Every structure is written in structure tokens, then in C-alpha cells.
């Protein structure tokens, strides 16, 4: 079967777990003899790994005429005007202006370059609203010019493209929910994003969610028929040896790491509070917050108020080999997420022989056995878990060994096989 898949990013150009998951899933699908994937992204940079799949950049696809009159095409969607840099799981507070600019029956003019192509940034900048709309328009051309059996669209940024391809081709649509606005906002949803998510879910013939936690949100918050929603868990790519030797700590102290976006969804403030509690009991430990996000300055100030800045470090955003360099220096990894649809980073940590502590409010908690699970808000339980792993070698060794064995058995080929079953159910 031939699958036309729409994503927003693809390694090495990623900003978080969405691109990592798309990469792993497409490689898993490529291993299946009867599945052929054409993966579309807004922009190709030229250094992507295309050994397993066919990759198409929407920026390289000319629409049929230079000036396209699109009658009522965007009437089902709102557009978001933004003035800040965005990430794939953007938080509602990042939006500066929300406006409904398309009405039923309205005509919209769009302009391409002289070759009839749109220019996409391939990122999450101030023109995100325009790029989402243009991506959907290019999707209609791709759907008309390619042979495929079904459409698969990842997350809300790509739902309009998936819907447009379905409208033009009549082929079934599968959408993949990696996160919802309820996860990003803690319940205070952005109505524009919610509207796009809901329309995508309603238009889909089948919905794949990355955990039962997310499946329940889709059913309860968006009013979707449970029979339409299927959970397929993520996996993790095998560790690739770093291109440079791993760095050494430089200090004879334990390292406890938080790695992720520094946003409300990820619970960074709870990590800092737990760190302060641990430092009251032991001194030979340092805490690292690796990542970037809108709460960065607030977290720096909080660490300063708690008087722990001499033992607390902020690295900024890490990717590629830098992530595994950080894991190589870590003794414990903590993911205190408030609402985590899945969470691939704990799997990467376990794969690197690092014991992990995760919140019960994460999808990955549904599948991991050899991880310590706490409620994100229980900073005392988090501190106790950190202290225990750092001070009891047998406990550390057990989680390190058993965790590595467990995560090595979580393969993208298995996830892909489950996605294939979803495809077959739709096609039948």
C-alpha cells in the first residue's frame, strides 16, 4: 500500500519529539515489504536521510498556476497571526493575536514565485499561519499528481494539509495525535488551535494516539467516537555512536538531568523544587536543566531565590550528539511532565544506561516497568527517588540494567506494524 504522509519537520532539522517520532515511524514502515511511504515536509534542506523513504519538500512543488484563486478553501479554518518564534508543541501564551480571517464563500488570492512554488521557512516563525495555509494548498497539488492509497497527517500543523489531500483525492485520512492543546495549555486551550484539531479529528477516518492518556483526551475533550481512536505507542531509535568522544564530567559529583522544553507542560518548576530538597540532604550532586522555552528566565530566577545556582546549570537547547553527551554524564534523568502525551526522552536516557524518574501523568508511564513513577506535583517523592538512586548503588544498578534491556525491546518496527493494521482497517 502507498501512503502519502504529511509532517512538519524531519531530522536533522527538528525542534522536539515530533520530528524524532516521525523519523522513527517512517523507518519502521520502510521495513515492511508492502508499505511505501512518501513523506512531505514544508521545506527540504538537502541533508535529510532519504535512504529509507521518499521525501518531498512542499517548497519544491509548483502549484498549477502562479496566482491561485482559492474559493472558500480556508473557510473551515482560522488563521493565527503571531509575532514570536514557535515550536511544534506551542503554548497558548505564545500567541499575540488571533483573528478569523476566512469566511464562508470568501475568495483568497495567494502568490507564488516565478516557478509557481511557495517558499517555506521550515520552522515555526511569525508566518506560521501563512505556511500552514500554503502547505494545505500545495497538498492539493501533491494529491493530484501522486498515486497513493491513503493519507497520514501528523499533529495539528498538518491536519489542514491532510484534509485538503482527502478532499481532492477522496482517499481515506489517518491523523496521528502526538499532543493536543490540552497538554500544552493545562486545560486553558487556545480556541483557534482547538478548532483545527477538532476539525482534523472529525475529518479523519481513523485517529492514532500515542498513549491511552491522549486517547482519553481525544474522546472526552473533542467528542470523538471511541471506535475511531486507536493507541499506538512510540519507540526509540537505536543509539548511534557519537561522532566525537563523549565528554567527561569534570567534577567528581553526581549529575541529575532534566531535558526538554522549559514550558509549563514539562513541569520544570517541580524539578527545581525537588533539586533544592535533595541539596539539603547531600552536597555532591549537580542538577542540569537542558532545553529552552518561555519559562527559562523564570526558572533561573527561582533557582537563584532558592540559593542553588552554584549547583544548578542551564545548557540551552540540545540536539543530536549533544543529547547523548548529556546522558553519558548523567546519573539520573527526571521527566516531571504535567501532561505528557508520550515522552521519548526517557527511552533515550534508559537506552544510554541512565535510570529514569517519570511522572504518572505521562503516556510512557503506561508502558515502562523499570522506571520510578511519581506524581509531577509531589516534589518530596521526586526528591526521595533522586536521593535513593544516587545513594544506593544496588538500586541504581538495577534500574540501569533492567531499564536498558526493557527499552531495547521497544522497536519502531513493532509500532509500524501496529500502524499498518490501522491502515488495513481503513482500507477495508
GUDREN-787139 format. One record per residue (C-alpha): residue in one letter; x, y, z; residue number from 1. Coordinates in Angstrom, 3 decimals. Example, Ala and Ser with C-alpha at 12.3 -4.5 7.8 and 13.67 -1.06 7.14 Angstrom:
! residues 2
+------+----------+----------+----------+-----+
! rest !        u !        v !        w !  nr !
+------+----------+----------+----------+-----+
!    A !   12.300 !   -4.500 !    7.800 !   1 !
!    S !   13.670 !   -1.060 !    7.140 !   2 !
+------+----------+----------+----------+-----+
//
This chain:
! residues 428
+------+----------+----------+----------+-----+
! rest !        u !        v !        w !  nr !
+------+----------+----------+----------+-----+
!    X !    0.000 !    0.000 !    0.000 !   1 !
!    X !    1.154 !    3.529 !   -0.764 !   2 !
!    X !    0.962 !    6.146 !    1.985 !   3 !
!    X !    1.064 !    9.910 !    1.456 !   4 !
!    X !    2.308 !   11.258 !    4.792 !   5 !
!    X !    2.397 !   14.898 !    5.908 !   6 !
!    X !    4.761 !   16.065 !    8.654 !   7 !
!    X !    6.219 !   19.401 !    9.685 !   8 !
!    X !    9.847 !   18.511 !   10.388 !   9 !
!    X !   12.317 !   15.737 !    9.688 !  10 !
!    X !   15.797 !   15.086 !   11.116 !  11 !
!    X !   18.274 !   16.600 !   11.355 !  12 !
!    X !   16.065 !   19.727 !   11.358 !  13 !
!    X !   13.905 !   19.152 !   14.425 !  14 !
!    X !   12.731 !   21.117 !   17.445 !  15 !
!    X !   11.427 !   18.304 !   19.641 !  16 !
!    X !    9.851 !   14.879 !   19.844 !  17 !
!    X !    7.546 !   15.290 !   16.839 !  18 !
!    X !   10.339 !   15.081 !   14.282 !  19 !
!    X !   12.030 !   12.260 !   16.158 !  20 !
!    X !    8.821 !   10.220 !   16.234 !  21 !
!    X !    8.104 !   10.805 !   12.540 !  22 !
!    X !   11.619 !    9.694 !   11.648 !  23 !
!    X !   11.384 !    6.503 !   13.696 !  24 !
!    X !    7.933 !    5.599 !   12.421 !  25 !
!    X !    8.807 !    6.137 !    8.758 !  26 !
!    X !   11.909 !    3.988 !    9.117 !  27 !
!    X !    9.804 !    1.291 !   10.767 !  28 !
!    X !    7.237 !    1.429 !    7.972 !  29 !
!    X !   10.009 !    1.249 !    5.382 !  30 !
!    X !   10.988 !   -2.129 !    6.808 !  31 !
!    X !    7.562 !   -3.530 !    5.931 !  32 !
!    X !    7.559 !   -5.111 !    2.450 !  33 !
!    X !    4.077 !   -3.956 !    1.452 !  34 !
!    X !    4.203 !   -0.326 !    2.662 !  35 !
!    X !    5.631 !    2.535 !    0.597 !  36 !
!    X !    5.785 !    5.999 !    2.216 !  37 !
!    X !    6.054 !    9.381 !    0.558 !  38 !
!    X !    6.812 !   11.823 !    3.376 !  39 !
!    X !    6.065 !   15.500 !    2.753 !  40 !
!    X !    7.574 !   18.390 !    4.738 !  41 !
!    X !    7.133 !   22.124 !    4.125 !  42 !
!    X !   10.808 !   22.554 !    3.273 !  43 !
!    X !   13.653 !   20.230 !    2.386 !  44 !
!    X !   17.147 !   21.361 !    3.321 !  45 !
!    X !   19.019 !   18.717 !    1.329 !  46 !
!    X !   20.807 !   16.920 !    4.155 !  47 !
!    X !   17.917 !   14.690 !    5.250 !  48 !
!    X !   18.312 !   10.913 !    5.300 !  49 !
!    X !   16.330 !    9.642 !    2.306 !  50 !
!    X !   17.731 !    6.125 !    2.267 !  51 !
!    X !   14.516 !    4.523 !    3.520 !  52 !
!    X !   11.706 !    6.737 !    2.239 !  53 !
!    X !   10.860 !    9.197 !   -0.484 !  54 !
!    X !   10.991 !   12.708 !    0.959 !  55 !
!    X !    9.193 !   15.607 !   -0.740 !  56 !
!    X !    9.619 !   19.287 !    0.093 !  57 !
!    X !    6.486 !   21.361 !   -0.453 !  58 !
!    X !    8.794 !   24.258 !   -1.310 !  59 !
!    X !    9.872 !   22.321 !   -4.416 !  60 !
!    X !    6.358 !   21.589 !   -5.706 !  61 !
!    X !    4.910 !   24.153 !   -8.129 !  62 !
!    X !    1.195 !   24.722 !   -7.948 !  63 !
!    X !   -0.600 !   24.561 !  -11.266 !  64 !
!    X !   -0.732 !   28.334 !  -11.884 !  65 !
!    X !    1.209 !   31.215 !  -10.417 !  66 !
!    X !   -1.741 !   33.133 !   -8.962 !  67 !
!    X !   -4.271 !   30.762 !   -7.492 !  68 !
!    X !   -7.818 !   31.834 !   -6.701 !  69 !
!    X !   -8.994 !   29.595 !   -3.886 !  70 !
!    X !  -12.711 !   29.927 !   -3.355 !  71 !
!    X !  -13.800 !   29.109 !    0.161 !  72 !
!    X !  -10.753 !   26.874 !    0.655 !  73 !
!    X !   -9.892 !   28.237 !    4.090 !  74 !
!    X !  -13.421 !   28.821 !    5.288 !  75 !
!    X !  -13.217 !   25.869 !    7.708 !  76 !
!    X !  -10.046 !   27.166 !    9.312 !  77 !
!    X !   -8.952 !   30.074 !   11.417 !  78 !
!    X !   -5.587 !   31.690 !   10.934 !  79 !
!    X !   -3.253 !   32.748 !   13.723 !  80 !
!    X !   -1.080 !   35.827 !   13.468 !  81 !
!    X !    1.984 !   35.519 !   15.653 !  82 !
!    X !    4.981 !   37.662 !   16.402 !  83 !
!    X !    7.225 !   35.194 !   18.197 !  84 !
!    X !    9.147 !   32.034 !   17.327 !  85 !
!    X !    7.046 !   28.914 !   17.745 !  86 !
!    X !    7.797 !   25.281 !   18.391 !  87 !
!    X !    5.791 !   22.246 !   17.274 !  88 !
!    X !    4.040 !   21.925 !   20.643 !  89 !
!    X !    3.482 !   25.648 !   21.070 !  90 !
!    X !    1.941 !   27.087 !   24.222 !  91 !
!    X !   -1.142 !   29.307 !   24.049 !  92 !
!    X !    0.619 !   32.242 !   25.724 !  93 !
!    X !    2.909 !   32.466 !   22.690 !  94 !
!    X !    0.056 !   33.775 !   20.566 !  95 !
!    X !   -0.070 !   37.559 !   20.301 !  96 !
!    X !   -3.053 !   37.960 !   18.035 !  97 !
!    X !   -5.806 !   35.596 !   16.990 !  98 !
!    X !   -8.129 !   36.550 !   14.163 !  99 !
!    X !  -10.636 !   34.800 !   11.974 ! 100 !
!    X !   -9.687 !   35.957 !    8.516 ! 101 !
!    X !  -11.570 !   33.498 !    6.321 ! 102 !
!    X !  -15.321 !   33.425 !    5.998 ! 103 !
!    X !  -17.635 !   31.070 !    4.081 ! 104 !
!    X !  -17.551 !   31.862 !    0.390 ! 105 !
!    X !  -14.616 !   34.242 !    0.675 ! 106 !
!    X !  -12.066 !   34.263 !   -2.155 ! 107 !
!    X !   -8.400 !   34.339 !   -1.196 ! 108 !
!    X !   -5.524 !   35.230 !   -3.515 ! 109 !
!    X !   -2.158 !   33.585 !   -2.995 ! 110 !
!    X !    1.096 !   34.387 !   -4.739 ! 111 !
!    X !    3.932 !   32.030 !   -5.562 ! 112 !
!    X !    7.395 !   32.639 !   -7.013 ! 113 !
!    X !    8.048 !   32.705 !  -10.762 ! 114 !
!    X !    8.300 !   28.900 !  -10.770 ! 115 !
!    X !    4.871 !   28.595 !   -9.187 ! 116 !
!    X !    6.271 !   27.488 !   -5.814 ! 117 !
!    X !    5.734 !   28.619 !   -2.244 ! 118 !
!    X !    8.722 !   29.463 !   -0.105 ! 119 !
!    X !    8.559 !   27.776 !    3.299 ! 120 !
!    X !   10.867 !   28.544 !    6.219 ! 121 !
!    X !   10.636 !   25.004 !    7.527 ! 122 !
!    X !   10.289 !   26.381 !   11.038 ! 123 !
!    X !    7.825 !   27.961 !   13.450 ! 124 !
!    X !    8.237 !   31.686 !   12.908 ! 125 !
!    X !    5.926 !   34.654 !   12.637 ! 126 !
!    X !    4.491 !   33.474 !    9.292 ! 127 !
!    X !    3.366 !   30.117 !   10.664 ! 128 !
!    X !   -0.274 !   30.839 !    9.840 ! 129 !
!    X !    0.537 !   31.532 !    6.203 ! 130 !
!    X !    2.766 !   28.481 !    5.929 ! 131 !
!    X !    0.068 !   26.167 !    7.327 ! 132 !
!    X !   -2.400 !   27.516 !    4.747 ! 133 !
!    X !    0.096 !   27.332 !    1.880 ! 134 !
!    X !    1.089 !   23.827 !    2.930 ! 135 !
!    X !   -2.542 !   22.756 !    2.585 ! 136 !
!    X !   -2.742 !   24.316 !   -0.867 ! 137 !
!    X !    0.409 !   22.525 !   -2.045 ! 138 !
!    X !   -1.060 !   19.319 !   -0.590 ! 139 !
!    X !   -3.845 !   19.508 !   -3.160 ! 140 !
!    X !   -1.294 !   19.537 !   -5.994 ! 141 !
!    X !    0.677 !   16.683 !   -4.441 ! 142 !
!    X !   -2.537 !   14.682 !   -4.019 ! 143 !
!    X !   -3.481 !   15.223 !   -7.676 ! 144 !
!    X !   -0.062 !   14.297 !   -9.043 ! 145 !
!    X !    0.786 !   11.233 !   -6.941 ! 146 !
!    X !   -0.563 !    7.715 !   -6.706 ! 147 !
!    X !   -1.401 !    6.623 !   -3.151 ! 148 !
!    X !   -3.927 !    4.595 !   -1.179 ! 149 !
!    X !   -4.326 !    6.680 !    1.976 ! 150 !
!    X !   -3.191 !    9.867 !    3.732 ! 151 !
!    X !   -1.450 !   10.124 !    7.116 ! 152 !
!    X !   -1.081 !   13.562 !    8.769 ! 153 !
!    X !    0.944 !   14.263 !   11.925 ! 154 !
!    X !   -0.329 !   16.758 !   14.520 ! 155 !
!    X !   -2.426 !   19.895 !   14.104 ! 156 !
!    X !    0.021 !   21.786 !   11.885 ! 157 !
!    X !   -0.529 !   19.137 !    9.192 ! 158 !
!    X !   -4.237 !   18.401 !    9.632 ! 159 !
!    X !   -5.278 !   21.073 !    7.059 ! 160 !
!    X !   -2.884 !   19.536 !    4.517 ! 161 !
!    X !   -4.276 !   16.074 !    5.209 ! 162 !
!    X !   -7.841 !   17.305 !    4.904 ! 163 !
!    X !   -7.075 !   19.102 !    1.648 ! 164 !
!    X !   -5.481 !   15.965 !    0.192 ! 165 !
!    X !   -8.520 !   13.933 !    1.210 ! 166 !
!    X !  -10.899 !   16.482 !   -0.314 ! 167 !
!    X !   -9.071 !   16.420 !   -3.654 ! 168 !
!    X !   -8.375 !   12.678 !   -3.866 ! 169 !
!    X !  -11.241 !   11.091 !   -1.992 ! 170 !
!    X !   -8.732 !    8.800 !   -0.284 ! 171 !
!    X !   -9.090 !    7.970 !    3.462 ! 172 !
!    X !   -7.309 !   10.099 !    6.060 ! 173 !
!    X !   -5.490 !    8.895 !    9.180 ! 174 !
!    X !   -4.341 !   11.562 !   11.621 ! 175 !
!    X !   -1.674 !   10.999 !   14.259 ! 176 !
!    X !   -2.139 !   12.862 !   17.541 ! 177 !
!    X !    1.233 !   13.381 !   19.212 ! 178 !
!    X !   -0.156 !   16.071 !   21.528 ! 179 !
!    X !   -3.275 !   18.168 !   21.994 ! 180 !
!    X !   -3.727 !   21.741 !   23.084 ! 181 !
!    X !   -4.980 !   20.404 !   26.422 ! 182 !
!    X !   -1.475 !   19.031 !   27.034 ! 183 !
!    X !    0.220 !   22.255 !   26.015 ! 184 !
!    X !   -2.068 !   24.579 !   27.945 ! 185 !
!    X !   -3.041 !   22.596 !   31.026 ! 186 !
!    X !   -6.697 !   22.919 !   30.032 ! 187 !
!    X !   -6.743 !   26.614 !   29.083 ! 188 !
!    X !   -6.914 !   25.810 !   25.392 ! 189 !
!    X !   -6.357 !   28.202 !   22.521 ! 190 !
!    X !   -9.698 !   28.176 !   20.654 ! 191 !
!    X !   -8.038 !   28.512 !   17.244 ! 192 !
!    X !   -5.750 !   25.510 !   17.689 ! 193 !
!    X !   -8.569 !   23.525 !   19.314 ! 194 !
!    X !  -10.786 !   24.252 !   16.305 ! 195 !
!    X !   -8.154 !   22.979 !   13.850 ! 196 !
!    X !   -7.551 !   19.885 !   15.979 ! 197 !
!    X !  -11.258 !   19.106 !   16.248 ! 198 !
!    X !  -11.905 !   19.573 !   12.526 ! 199 !
!    X !   -8.979 !   17.293 !   11.730 ! 200 !
!    X !  -10.258 !   14.626 !   14.094 ! 201 !
!    X !  -13.769 !   14.827 !   12.673 ! 202 !
!    X !  -12.494 !   14.609 !    9.086 ! 203 !
!    X !  -10.247 !   11.630 !    9.794 ! 204 !
!    X !  -11.334 !    8.089 !    9.030 ! 205 !
!    X !   -9.119 !    6.848 !   11.856 ! 206 !
!    X !   -7.135 !    8.545 !   14.638 ! 207 !
!    X !   -3.868 !    7.234 !   16.080 ! 208 !
!    X !   -2.883 !    8.468 !   19.534 ! 209 !
!    X !    0.496 !    7.916 !   21.178 ! 210 !
!    X !   -0.965 !    6.756 !   24.514 ! 211 !
!    X !   -4.226 !    5.912 !   26.226 ! 212 !
!    X !   -3.827 !    9.174 !   28.137 ! 213 !
!    X !   -4.054 !   11.042 !   24.838 ! 214 !
!    X !   -6.772 !    8.725 !   23.524 ! 215 !
!    X !   -8.988 !    9.608 !   26.503 ! 216 !
!    X !   -8.439 !   13.324 !   25.872 ! 217 !
!    X !   -9.426 !   12.925 !   22.214 ! 218 !
!    X !  -12.595 !   11.063 !   23.177 ! 219 !
!    X !  -13.629 !   13.168 !   26.173 ! 220 !
!    X !  -12.491 !   16.669 !   25.206 ! 221 !
!    X !  -13.108 !   16.568 !   21.459 ! 222 !
!    X !  -16.194 !   14.332 !   21.456 ! 223 !
!    X !  -14.772 !   11.699 !   19.113 ! 224 !
!    X !  -16.270 !    8.211 !   18.764 ! 225 !
!    X !  -14.053 !    5.783 !   20.754 ! 226 !
!    X !  -14.227 !    3.225 !   17.924 ! 227 !
!    X !  -12.388 !    5.699 !   15.732 ! 228 !
!    X !   -9.388 !    6.159 !   18.055 ! 229 !
!    X !   -6.508 !    3.662 !   18.346 ! 230 !
!    X !   -3.421 !    3.838 !   20.554 ! 231 !
!    X !   -0.022 !    3.028 !   19.063 ! 232 !
!    X !    2.907 !    3.597 !   21.393 ! 233 !
!    X !    6.130 !    5.236 !   20.268 ! 234 !
!    X !    9.516 !    3.538 !   20.399 ! 235 !
!    X !   13.120 !    4.679 !   20.240 ! 236 !
!    X !   15.837 !    4.644 !   17.597 ! 237 !
!    X !   18.917 !    2.510 !   18.367 ! 238 !
!    X !   21.760 !    4.547 !   19.807 ! 239 !
!    X !   24.158 !    5.811 !   17.154 ! 240 !
!    X !   27.769 !    6.238 !   18.275 ! 241 !
!    X !   28.604 !    9.910 !   18.648 ! 242 !
!    X !   30.882 !   11.427 !   16.028 ! 243 !
!    X !   33.144 !   12.745 !   18.784 ! 244 !
!    X !   34.269 !   11.115 !   22.063 ! 245 !
!    X !   31.906 !   11.607 !   24.971 ! 246 !
!    X !   32.781 !   14.465 !   27.270 ! 247 !
!    X !   33.821 !   13.846 !   30.846 ! 248 !
!    X !   32.042 !   15.417 !   33.789 ! 249 !
!    X !   34.991 !   17.441 !   35.029 ! 250 !
!    X !   33.630 !   17.144 !   38.577 ! 251 !
!    X !   33.523 !   14.245 !   40.989 ! 252 !
!    X !   29.820 !   14.688 !   41.630 ! 253 !
!    X !   26.550 !   13.070 !   40.615 ! 254 !
!    X !   24.557 !   14.626 !   37.772 ! 255 !
!    X !   20.734 !   14.783 !   37.685 ! 256 !
!    X !   19.267 !   15.908 !   34.350 ! 257 !
!    X !   16.052 !   17.459 !   33.085 ! 258 !
!    X !   15.988 !   17.513 !   29.274 ! 259 !
!    X !   13.069 !   19.035 !   27.426 ! 260 !
!    X !   11.255 !   22.233 !   26.618 ! 261 !
!    X !   11.195 !   24.599 !   29.576 ! 262 !
!    X !    7.449 !   25.169 !   29.446 ! 263 !
!    X !    4.533 !   24.654 !   31.782 ! 264 !
!    X !    3.703 !   21.288 !   30.197 ! 265 !
!    X !    7.088 !   19.816 !   31.142 ! 266 !
!    X !    6.948 !   20.780 !   34.840 ! 267 !
!    X !   10.412 !   22.397 !   35.165 ! 268 !
!    X !    9.469 !   24.206 !   38.376 ! 269 !
!    X !    8.854 !   20.902 !   40.152 ! 270 !
!    X !   12.310 !   19.700 !   39.137 ! 271 !
!    X !   13.877 !   22.801 !   40.676 ! 272 !
!    X !   11.920 !   22.418 !   43.922 ! 273 !
!    X !   12.971 !   18.761 !   44.174 ! 274 !
!    X !   16.575 !   19.755 !   43.490 ! 275 !
!    X !   16.508 !   22.168 !   46.424 ! 276 !
!    X !   15.197 !   19.399 !   48.695 ! 277 !
!    X !   17.919 !   16.971 !   47.598 ! 278 !
!    X !   20.653 !   19.560 !   48.112 ! 279 !
!    X !   19.575 !   19.917 !   51.729 ! 280 !
!    X !   20.490 !   16.254 !   52.245 ! 281 !
!    X !   23.593 !   15.859 !   50.089 ! 282 !
!    X !   26.147 !   18.176 !   48.563 ! 283 !
!    X !   27.994 !   16.048 !   45.980 ! 284 !
!    X !   25.360 !   16.454 !   43.268 ! 285 !
!    X !   24.655 !   18.897 !   40.451 ! 286 !
!    X !   21.410 !   19.479 !   38.578 ! 287 !
!    X !   21.169 !   20.270 !   34.867 ! 288 !
!    X !   18.196 !   21.764 !   33.036 ! 289 !
!    X !   18.816 !   21.200 !   29.319 ! 290 !
!    X !   16.394 !   22.883 !   26.959 ! 291 !
!    X !   14.783 !   26.183 !   26.088 ! 292 !
!    X !   11.339 !   27.669 !   26.405 ! 293 !
!    X !    9.195 !   30.511 !   27.645 ! 294 !
!    X !    9.768 !   29.648 !   31.331 ! 295 !
!    X !   13.578 !   29.742 !   31.137 ! 296 !
!    X !   14.052 !   33.149 !   32.805 ! 297 !
!    X !   11.505 !   32.309 !   35.474 ! 298 !
!    X !   13.351 !   29.083 !   36.294 ! 299 !
!    X !   16.708 !   30.895 !   36.505 ! 300 !
!    X !   15.192 !   33.362 !   38.956 ! 301 !
!    X !   13.633 !   30.571 !   41.015 ! 302 !
!    X !   16.934 !   28.714 !   41.290 ! 303 !
!    X !   18.564 !   31.952 !   42.422 ! 304 !
!    X !   15.920 !   32.561 !   45.097 ! 305 !
!    X !   16.419 !   29.031 !   46.410 ! 306 !
!    X !   20.172 !   29.672 !   46.612 ! 307 !
!    X !   21.129 !   26.643 !   44.494 ! 308 !
!    X !   22.670 !   28.304 !   41.420 ! 309 !
!    X !   26.128 !   27.031 !   42.347 ! 310 !
!    X !   24.747 !   23.511 !   41.889 ! 311 !
!    X !   22.272 !   24.154 !   39.089 ! 312 !
!    X !   23.141 !   24.561 !   35.396 ! 313 !
!    X !   21.171 !   25.671 !   32.324 ! 314 !
!    X !   22.565 !   24.421 !   28.991 ! 315 !
!    X !   20.049 !   25.731 !   26.469 ! 316 !
!    X !   18.560 !   23.579 !   23.694 ! 317 !
!    X !   20.428 !   20.352 !   22.902 ! 318 !
!    X !   20.045 !   18.084 !   19.874 ! 319 !
!    X !   21.836 !   15.269 !   18.091 ! 320 !
!    X !   25.046 !   14.045 !   19.690 ! 321 !
!    X !   24.789 !   16.707 !   22.407 ! 322 !
!    X !   21.787 !   14.879 !   23.869 ! 323 !
!    X !   23.726 !   11.640 !   24.217 ! 324 !
!    X !   26.758 !   13.508 !   25.538 ! 325 !
!    X !   24.491 !   14.840 !   28.283 ! 326 !
!    X !   23.070 !   11.404 !   29.035 ! 327 !
!    X !   26.608 !    9.964 !   29.175 ! 328 !
!    X !   27.377 !   12.345 !   32.043 ! 329 !
!    X !   24.073 !   11.816 !   33.863 ! 330 !
!    X !   23.380 !    9.562 !   36.845 ! 331 !
!    X !   19.606 !   10.145 !   36.863 ! 332 !
!    X !   17.143 !   11.523 !   34.318 ! 333 !
!    X !   13.901 !   13.161 !   35.513 ! 334 !
!    X !   10.792 !   13.930 !   33.437 ! 335 !
!    X !    8.255 !   15.664 !   35.740 ! 336 !
!    X !    5.739 !   16.482 !   32.986 ! 337 !
!    X !    2.353 !   17.876 !   33.954 ! 338 !
!    X !    0.732 !   16.327 !   30.872 ! 339 !
!    X !    2.934 !   14.300 !   28.525 ! 340 !
!    X !    1.189 !   12.506 !   25.637 ! 341 !
!    X !    4.083 !   10.051 !   25.469 ! 342 !
!    X !    7.683 !   11.143 !   26.097 ! 343 !
!    X !   10.532 !    9.682 !   24.062 ! 344 !
!    X !   13.374 !   11.248 !   26.064 ! 345 !
!    X !   13.098 !    8.768 !   28.982 ! 346 !
!    X !   13.557 !    5.947 !   26.464 ! 347 !
!    X !   16.670 !    7.644 !   25.093 ! 348 !
!    X !   18.015 !    8.035 !   28.639 ! 349 !
!    X !   17.375 !    4.382 !   29.510 ! 350 !
!    X !   18.994 !    3.358 !   26.251 ! 351 !
!    X !   22.051 !    5.290 !   27.444 ! 352 !
!    X !   22.096 !    3.347 !   30.745 ! 353 !
!    X !   20.583 !    6.152 !   32.808 ! 354 !
!    X !   17.907 !    5.371 !   35.448 ! 355 !
!    X !   14.787 !    7.475 !   34.954 ! 356 !
!    X !   12.109 !    9.073 !   37.105 ! 357 !
!    X !    8.898 !    9.957 !   35.245 ! 358 !
!    X !    5.538 !   11.440 !   36.148 ! 359 !
!    X !    2.397 !    9.343 !   36.334 ! 360 !
!    X !    0.885 !   11.980 !   34.058 ! 361 !
!    X !    2.864 !   10.747 !   31.027 ! 362 !
!    X !    1.931 !    8.280 !   28.329 ! 363 !
!    X !    5.272 !    6.498 !   28.579 ! 364 !
!    X !    4.372 !    5.547 !   32.161 ! 365 !
!    X !    1.798 !    3.188 !   30.629 ! 366 !
!    X !    4.484 !    1.036 !   29.043 ! 367 !
!    X !    7.598 !    1.328 !   31.227 ! 368 !
!    X !    8.106 !   -1.059 !   34.127 ! 369 !
!    X !   11.681 !   -0.261 !   35.135 ! 370 !
!    X !   11.231 !    3.415 !   35.878 ! 371 !
!    X !   10.312 !    5.195 !   39.094 ! 372 !
!    X !    6.910 !    6.861 !   38.706 ! 373 !
!    X !    5.745 !    9.821 !   40.789 ! 374 !
!    X !    3.047 !   12.488 !   40.523 ! 375 !
!    X !    4.531 !   15.623 !   38.965 ! 376 !
!    X !    3.391 !   17.800 !   41.871 ! 377 !
!    X !    4.861 !   15.572 !   44.609 ! 378 !
!    X !    8.289 !   17.184 !   44.871 ! 379 !
!    X !    9.094 !   15.316 !   48.095 ! 380 !
!    X !    8.507 !   11.945 !   46.392 ! 381 !
!    X !   10.608 !   13.146 !   43.455 ! 382 !
!    X !   13.417 !   14.219 !   45.799 ! 383 !
!    X !   13.256 !   10.898 !   47.665 ! 384 !
!    X !   13.521 !    8.986 !   44.376 ! 385 !
!    X !   16.502 !   11.054 !   43.240 ! 386 !
!    X !   18.224 !   10.633 !   46.600 ! 387 !
!    X !   17.603 !    6.884 !   46.622 ! 388 !
!    X !   19.025 !    6.259 !   43.149 ! 389 !
!    X !   22.091 !    8.405 !   43.869 ! 390 !
!    X !   22.891 !    6.871 !   47.250 ! 391 !
!    X !   22.031 !    3.191 !   46.866 ! 392 !
!    X !   24.329 !    1.601 !   44.243 ! 393 !
!    X !   22.288 !   -1.610 !   44.017 ! 394 !
!    X !   19.142 !    0.373 !   43.223 ! 395 !
!    X !   20.973 !    2.424 !   40.608 ! 396 !
!    X !   22.463 !   -0.701 !   39.016 ! 397 !
!    X !   19.092 !   -2.491 !   38.887 ! 398 !
!    X !   17.260 !    0.345 !   37.126 ! 399 !
!    X !   20.214 !    0.888 !   34.836 ! 400 !
!    X !   20.429 !   -2.742 !   33.712 ! 401 !
!    X !   16.734 !   -3.622 !   33.606 ! 402 !
!    X !   15.807 !   -0.305 !   32.034 ! 403 !
!    X !   18.289 !   -0.775 !   29.209 ! 404 !
!    X !   17.005 !   -4.264 !   28.477 ! 405 !
!    X !   13.389 !   -3.083 !   28.525 ! 406 !
!    X !   13.850 !   -0.154 !   26.168 ! 407 !
!    X !   15.986 !   -2.159 !   23.735 ! 408 !
!    X !   12.872 !   -4.244 !   23.086 ! 409 !
!    X !   10.792 !   -1.182 !   22.152 ! 410 !
!    X !   11.312 !   -1.045 !   18.404 ! 411 !
!    X !    9.830 !    1.227 !   15.764 ! 412 !
!    X !    9.256 !   -1.820 !   13.577 ! 413 !
!    X !    6.673 !   -3.020 !   16.120 ! 414 !
!    X !    4.983 !    0.385 !   16.245 ! 415 !
!    X !    4.961 !    0.460 !   12.445 ! 416 !
!    X !    3.316 !   -2.972 !   12.331 ! 417 !
!    X !    0.526 !   -1.631 !   14.553 ! 418 !
!    X !    0.135 !    1.431 !   12.310 ! 419 !
!    X !   -0.094 !   -0.910 !    9.309 ! 420 !
!    X !   -3.049 !   -2.634 !   10.999 ! 421 !
!    X !   -4.740 !    0.759 !   11.278 ! 422 !
!    X !   -4.138 !    1.347 !    7.565 ! 423 !
!    X !   -5.660 !   -2.007 !    6.671 ! 424 !
!    X !   -8.731 !   -1.340 !    8.826 ! 425 !
!    X !   -9.282 !    1.946 !    6.998 ! 426 !
!    X !   -8.767 !    0.495 !    3.530 ! 427 !
!    X !  -11.103 !   -2.390 !    4.231 ! 428 !
+------+----------+----------+----------+-----+
//
